[in-house]
Every structure is written in structure tokens, then in C-alpha cells.
Amino acid sequence: MLRAAVERFGAHVAVGAGAAGAAAAAAVPTARCAKDEAKTVAPSFDPEALERGAKALREINSSPHAKNVISLSTEQERTKAAEAQAKQAEMQALAAQHATNTERVRWEEQRKTDEARAQQQAQIKEYEDQLARKRYNSEHEATRQRNAEMVKMQEDASQRQESLRRQTEEQIQQSRRETDRQKAEHERELIRAKSIAEAEGRIAENRANEDVIRRQMLARIEAETSKAMQLLQETLSTVGKGFSGLLEDRQRGAAFVGGITALAVGVYGAREGSRMGFRMLERYLGQPSLVRETSRNIWGFRPQAAQAATATAAQAGEGASAVAKASPGAGGILGDVVLQRNLESRVKHLAVATANTRKNSAPFRNVMLYGPPGTGKTMAAKRLARYSGLDYALMTGGDVAPLGADAVTRIHELFDWASTSRRGLLLFIDEADAFLAKRSGGVAASETAPGVRAALNALLYRTGELSRDVVLVVATNRPEDLDAAVLDRMDESLEFGLPDAEARQRMVRLYFDKLIARGEDAGDDAPAQGLLGAMGIGKGGKRGGGKKGTPIAVSADVDDAALKAVAEQTEGFSGREIAKMMASVQGEVYGSNAPELTLDILRGVVSHKVAEHAARGAGFGKK
């Protein structure tokens, strides 16, 4: 029986050992190296265990508790089996958790790998995009540089073409001038040869007919001599009878001699007196042919300068009234003449100096006004003469060339006439470069205008010394073309440039007030003329400003801001262009159905005039 118990105990021990071995084998971690995993445990017989079992049995048999061994062993085996099962379940749970962790780690690694791959692909795409942008920028820059080079090459080609065209034109003009000169020389040679041939022909003909001509001359001389002798004999006979009668009667002889003498003296005196009287009358009352406009008068007749009227709301509406109040009025030295502030102060100072010079009977100073056309040179000269108390006379240089040889006489007559003014006279020569140009070139040196060169010399002779009678004021657009002697006679030089923004704003207000609000002319005033000129007799009787028309109604939106915008748009305009622009506005209103100035009409005319000014500056599209 004991042996059977031992055998059952050994079986339980073997089973427990096998279960423990299985649990230990299941608990081996999966992270074991490949060499350990390859090992296998083969079952073998262990005699030492048998001996230890036999020894344990002998000890059990000799123990007083031998009866409880079987139950205790059974209980121990059960406990060990439960523990082995618990360990096996724990090992299985650990294995499952390990598998879960392994799967989680694998999926985490996969996610990181995917994220890294996506990030790498995004970086690759961004790098490719940067490369594409850089390539596009480089290609764009290269294209821009090529275009700039092409534009520069085109500009250079255009400049070369323009230079070649100018050179070609100059060569053509030079060839034409040379051809004309050769043609003129050839014509002169032909005329000279023709004259020589005709003279030689007449000489040869006269030599061939010398005998006939001599006989004809002798016969004519004899006939004339006989006729003259007969007339002389009859005359001497009559005179002899008369003298005989006079000698016989002394009183009749004395009366005859006195009558003859008185008749001769009367005829001579009447001729010379009438000549001198007409000369003095023309000198004091007449007007030289070179003078286009003058303030000199006869019998105290002197037209007054037109004063600027004040526009009222009843005449021009509220918009025109507001503009009229802000517009510069006529008054002071310059009146309605609008100039830049620095130039205005210089002109005023010159006017005051000229007035004081006249008051103190000192020699006057000559003045040169130069600058672009339409900048107020003529109007400033008139105001200068009027303020200083001088008469003024206006002439233009273009009237001298057509006079030819009479130009010198007309220049002397002009200065003689000017010196007779009791108030002093301001002689204004407009477009002075037309006959005061350099004698080494220009019009004055032309072979076809010897009268112009002589007129220049005559003017230099009359202005060679300081004068207390005449103030010479010349105006030109090209002062560099004037003769050096003319420039030497100028004591003051004033440059009339294009108006700045502030001057343009005053001009726009002034001409808007005159042409639109009051319906007047744009001129400074009515021209001062003599009695006959004011009556319309002679030249220049009806010229000039000062006339009044119908005021134009102005809408409320044409205010100070609108006129200021017009002044800003007209940069580069001269005073004359601004006046003509306002005249165009006036004509546009008169040409519309309802004669009222609106902001749209004003803007349309101004835009058209600005475009026209730009086209004129560009040569009307000339390339």
C-alpha cells in the first residue's frame, strides 16, 4: 500500500514537474535571442530524483505523521497545480499583453514611418516648388533683361535713325542751298554774258552803220541848230524890244524886276515852308508806319484804361459771384497782369524806379524782357509805361525786313517822333530777334536783307548814348540770338517764365471772372490811341480789348475747388494759353443749347486743351 502511495506521489511529482516545466517554458520572454530559442529540452531519466524520493519515503515511513502524508501531499499537489495554472494564465496574459504591445509598437512605428515619408514628400514638393519659382524668376529676369536690351537697342536704333535723318536733311538742305547758290551764280553769269553780248552786238552794229549814223546825226544837228537859231533870234528880238521899252520907262523896269524877284521868293518860300510844315505836322501829330499801337494823342484826347468791374450775384449767379470775389482785381502797378511773385516784385520795383527817373529828369535805363511766348511781356511793358507816366509805342521786329532800303529812314523817323513826346516815351519792340539778331549770323547777316542789317546799325546809332526821352524795351523768345551790341545797351534783363501753381490759380480766377462772369474780353484794357485811331480812321482804330458782352450763368458746382483743380491740370501752360482755354470754355457754353456753364463742360474743355498742349509739346505725333 505504501509503495502504491509513493508511486502516486511520484506521478503527482512528475505531473507537477511537467506542469512547472511547461509553465516555465511558456514564461520564456519572446525577446530571447535566437540562439536560446533554438534550444530544445529533451526528457531524460534522473536517478538522483528516485533516490531522493526513496529517501523521502523512508523518512515518511519512520515519521509518526505517516498517515497524514498522503492527504498533505495531495493537498500540496493541488495547490501546486493551482499555482501552476495561475502562473500559466499569468504567462498567457503577459504573452497577450506583449503581443498587444508589440502590435502597438509596430503600428506606432508604421505611423511614424508614414508621417516621416509624408513629411519627406512635402519637403520634396516644397523644394521642387522653390526650384520652380527660382527657375521662373530667373527666366522672368532674363526675359526682362532681354526686353530692356531690345528696348534700348530700339531706342538706340531710333536715335541713330533720327540722327541719320537729321544729317540727311541737313545734307539735303545744304545741297539745296548750294544748288540755289550755283543756280543764282549761273543766272548772274548768263545775265552778264547776255548783257555783254547785247552790248557787243550794239557796238558792232553801230560800227557797221557808222557812216549812216554820222550823216543822220549831222542832218539832225543842222535842223536843230537852224531851229534854235531862229527861236533865239525871235527871242532876242522880243527881249530887246522889251528891254528897250523898260529902259525908256524906269518905273516899269523897276516894277518888273521887283515882281520877278517877289515871285521867285514866294515860290521858293511856299515850297520849303509847306515841306517843313508837313514834316513838323507828321512829327508831332502823325504816327510812324512802324508803330502798331501807341498811347500818344492830340488835343488832350487819351482813352482811359478799362477798370475791372465787380461781378454781382444778379449778373452771374451764386457760383460766379463767389469766384468773382476771390479773383484778383485790377489795381496797383500791374493791374490785371498776373506774374510770379518774385518777378512781380522786380517789375514793380522797375516801374517805381522809372517813374522816379522821369520825375528827376535822369537818363532812362533800357530793359530786355525774355521768355516763352504768352507770358505777359507786352502787358507788363504797357503797365510799366502807364505807371511811370510815359507814353508808349509798340512795334514788331517783323515789320522791318519788308521795308528794305527804307528801313533806315523809318527807324530814324521813329526815334525822331519818339523824342518829341513831352512825357517821355517807352518804345516796346516785340520779336526783337527778327531784326536785332547777330550780325555774324541769322536774319541780319543774310545777303538778301541788307536793309535789316542797316536798320540794326541805325538803331544802335540812336541808342548808343543814354536818353532822357526814350526808354527802349525789347522782348524776345531767344535772347541768345540778339546781337552783342544790342545786349550791351540793355541795362536790365527780366526773365518771364511759365507761371507756377499759385500764378496759374490767380490767372484761372482772373480770366474766369472776365470771360465767364462779366462777359468781357481777356485783354488788360482798351488800347490807348489817338483821336483818329479812336474814330476808326487809319490803322488800329478798332483793335484791342475792353469790350463787354453778356455774362454767362454758372452752376453751383463750379466753385473755388473746381477752378483750383483746373489750375493744377494746366501745369506748363502760359498765361495766353490759360486765357484761350477760358475763351474756349466761353465758346463751348455759347455753342450749347442752354447757355449755362456746368462742371462737366468745364472739365471737358480743360481735358481737351491739356491733351492739345501735350500734343503740341510732342510735335503733334512727330517722331
URQUI-V441845 format. One record per residue. RES is the residue in one small letter. SS is DSSP state (H for helix, E for strand, L for the rest). PSI is psi as a letter, one per 20 degrees, with the letter a starting at -180 (999 if undefined). Layout:
RES/SS/PSI + RES/SS/PSI
//
This chain:
m/L/g + l/H/h + r/H/h + a/H/h + a/H/g + v/H/g + e/H/g + r/H/h + f/H/g + g/H/h + a/H/g + h/H/h + v/H/g + a/H/g + v/H/g + g/H/g + a/H/g + g/H/g + a/H/g + a/H/g + g/H/g + a/H/g + a/H/g + a/H/h + a/H/h + a/H/h + a/L/i + v/L/p + p/L/q + t/L/i + a/L/j + r/L/q + c/L/r + a/H/h + k/H/h + d/H/h + e/H/h + a/L/i + k/L/q + t/L/q + v/L/o + a/L/p + p/L/p + s/L/q + f/L/p + d/L/o + p/H/h + e/H/h + a/H/h + l/H/g + e/H/g + r/H/h + g/H/g + a/H/g + k/H/g + a/H/h + l/H/g + r/H/h + e/H/h + i/H/g + n/H/h + s/H/i + s/L/q + p/L/i + h/L/k + a/L/h + k/H/h + n/H/j + v/H/g + i/H/g + s/H/h + l/H/g + s/H/g + t/H/g + e/H/g + q/H/g + e/H/h + r/H/g + t/H/g + k/H/h + a/H/h + a/H/g + e/H/g + a/H/g + q/H/g + a/H/g + k/H/h + q/H/g + a/H/h + e/H/g + m/H/h + q/H/g + a/H/g + l/H/g + a/H/g + a/H/g + q/H/g + h/H/g + a/H/g + t/H/g + n/H/g + t/H/g + e/H/g + r/H/g + v/H/g + r/H/g + w/H/h + e/H/g + e/H/h + q/H/g + r/H/g + k/H/h + t/H/g + d/H/g + e/H/g + a/H/g + r/H/g + a/H/g + q/H/g + q/H/g + q/H/h + a/H/g + q/H/h + i/H/g + k/H/g + e/H/g + y/H/g + e/H/h + d/H/g + q/H/g + l/H/g + a/H/g + r/H/g + k/H/g + r/H/g + y/H/g + n/H/g + s/H/g + e/H/g + h/H/g + e/H/g + a/H/g + t/H/g + r/H/g + q/H/g + r/H/g + n/H/g + a/H/g + e/H/g + m/H/g + v/H/g + k/H/g + m/H/g + q/H/g + e/H/g + d/H/g + a/H/h + s/H/g + q/H/g + r/H/g + q/H/g + e/H/g + s/H/g + l/H/h + r/H/g + r/H/g + q/H/g + t/H/g + e/H/g + e/H/g + q/H/g + i/H/g + q/H/g + q/H/g + s/H/h + r/H/g + r/H/g + e/H/g + t/H/g + d/H/g + r/H/g + q/H/h + k/H/g + a/H/g + e/H/g + h/H/g + e/H/g + r/H/g + e/H/g + l/H/g + i/H/g + r/H/g + a/H/h + k/H/g + s/H/g + i/H/g + a/H/g + e/H/g + a/H/g + e/H/h + g/H/g + r/H/h + i/H/g + a/H/h + e/H/g + n/H/h + r/H/h + a/H/h + n/L/k + e/H/g + d/H/g + v/H/g + i/H/h + r/H/g + r/H/g + q/H/g + m/H/g + l/H/g + a/H/g + r/H/g + i/H/g + e/H/g + a/H/g + e/H/h + t/H/g + s/H/h + k/H/g + a/H/h + m/H/g + q/H/g + l/H/g + l/H/g + q/H/g + e/H/h + t/H/g + l/H/h + s/H/g + t/H/g + v/H/h + g/H/h + k/H/g + g/H/g + f/H/h + s/H/g + g/H/h + l/H/h + l/H/h + e/H/h + d/L/o + r/H/h + q/H/g + r/H/h + g/H/g + a/H/g + a/H/h + f/H/g + v/H/g + g/H/h + g/H/g + i/H/g + t/H/g + a/H/h + l/H/g + a/H/g + v/H/h + g/H/g + v/H/g + y/H/g + g/H/g + a/H/g + r/H/g + e/H/h + g/H/g + s/H/h + r/H/g + m/H/h + g/H/g + f/H/h + r/H/g + m/H/h + l/H/g + e/H/h + r/H/g + y/H/h + l/L/h + g/L/r + q/L/p + p/L/q + s/L/h + l/L/i + v/L/p + r/L/h + e/E/q + t/E/q + s/L/i + r/L/q + n/L/r + i/L/q + w/L/k + g/L/j + f/L/p + r/L/o + p/L/p + q/L/q + a/L/q + a/L/p + q/L/q + a/L/p + a/L/r + t/L/p + a/L/q + t/L/r + a/H/h + a/H/h + q/H/g + a/H/j + g/H/r + e/H/g + g/H/g + a/H/h + s/H/g + a/H/g + v/H/h + a/H/h + k/H/h + a/H/i + s/L/q + p/L/p + g/L/r + a/L/p + g/L/r + g/L/b + i/L/g + l/L/i + g/L/c + d/L/j + v/L/p + v/L/p + l/L/r + q/L/q + r/H/g + n/H/g + l/H/h + e/H/g + s/H/h + r/H/g + v/H/g + k/H/g + h/H/h + l/H/h + a/H/g + v/H/g + a/H/h + t/H/g + a/H/g + n/H/h + t/H/g + r/H/h + k/H/h + n/L/j + s/L/k + a/L/r + p/L/q + f/L/q + r/L/p + n/L/q + v/E/q + m/E/p + l/E/p + y/E/q + g/L/r + p/L/q + p/L/q + g/L/k + t/L/j + g/L/k + k/H/g + t/H/g + m/H/h + a/H/h + a/H/g + k/H/g + r/H/h + l/H/g + a/H/g + r/H/g + y/H/h + s/H/i + g/L/j + l/L/q + d/E/q + y/E/q + a/E/p + l/E/p + m/E/r + t/E/q + g/L/h + g/H/i + d/H/i + v/H/g + a/H/g + p/L/i + l/L/h + g/H/c + a/H/h + d/H/i + a/H/g + v/H/g + t/H/g + r/H/h + i/H/g + h/H/g + e/H/h + l/H/g + f/H/h + d/H/g + w/H/h + a/H/h + s/H/i + t/L/i + s/L/p + r/L/h + r/L/i + g/L/q + l/E/p + l/E/o + l/E/o + f/E/p + i/E/o + d/E/q + e/L/l + a/H/h + d/H/i + a/H/h + f/L/j + l/L/k + a/E/r + k/L/p + r/L/i + s/L/i + g/L/r + g/L/a + v/L/g + a/L/h + a/L/j + s/L/q + e/L/h + t/L/i + a/L/m + p/H/h + g/H/h + v/H/g + r/H/h + a/H/h + a/H/h + l/H/g + n/H/h + a/H/g + l/H/h + l/H/h + y/H/g + r/H/i + t/L/j + g/L/h + e/L/r + l/L/q + s/L/q + r/L/j + d/L/h + v/E/p + v/E/o + l/E/p + v/E/o + v/E/q + a/E/p + t/E/q + n/L/i + r/L/n + p/H/h + e/H/i + d/H/i + l/E/q + d/L/q + a/H/h + a/H/h + v/H/g + l/H/h + d/H/h + r/L/i + m/L/p + d/L/h + e/E/q + s/E/p + l/E/p + e/E/p + f/L/n + g/L/r + l/L/q + p/L/q + d/L/a + a/H/g + e/H/g + a/H/h + r/H/h + q/H/g + r/H/h + m/H/g + v/H/g + r/H/g + l/H/g + y/H/h + f/H/g + d/H/g + k/H/g + l/H/h + i/H/g + a/H/h + r/L/i + g/L/k + e/E/r + d/L/r + a/L/i + g/L/q + d/L/g + d/L/a + a/L/q + p/L/p + a/L/p + q/L/r + g/L/a + l/H/g + l/H/h + g/H/h + a/H/h + m/L/i + g/L/j + i/L/p + g/L/a + k/L/q + g/L/j + g/L/h + k/L/j + r/L/r + g/L/r + g/L/b + g/L/i + k/L/q + k/E/q + g/L/b + t/L/p + p/L/q + i/L/p + a/E/q + v/E/p + s/L/r + a/L/h + d/L/i + v/L/n + d/L/a + d/H/h + a/H/h + a/H/g + l/H/h + k/H/h + a/H/h + v/H/g + a/H/h + e/H/h + q/H/h + t/L/k + e/L/p + g/L/i + f/L/q + s/L/r + g/H/h + r/H/h + e/H/h + i/H/g + a/H/g + k/H/h + m/H/g + m/H/h + a/H/h + s/H/h + v/H/g + q/H/g + g/H/h + e/H/h + v/H/g + y/H/h + g/H/i + s/L/r + n/L/g + a/L/o + p/L/m + e/E/p + l/E/p + t/L/r + l/H/h + d/H/g + i/H/g + l/H/g + r/H/h + g/H/g + v/H/g + v/H/g + s/H/g + h/H/g + k/H/h + v/H/g + a/H/h + e/H/g + h/H/g + a/H/g + a/H/h + r/H/h + g/H/h + a/L/j + g/L/k + f/L/l + g/L/j + k/L/p + k/L/999
//
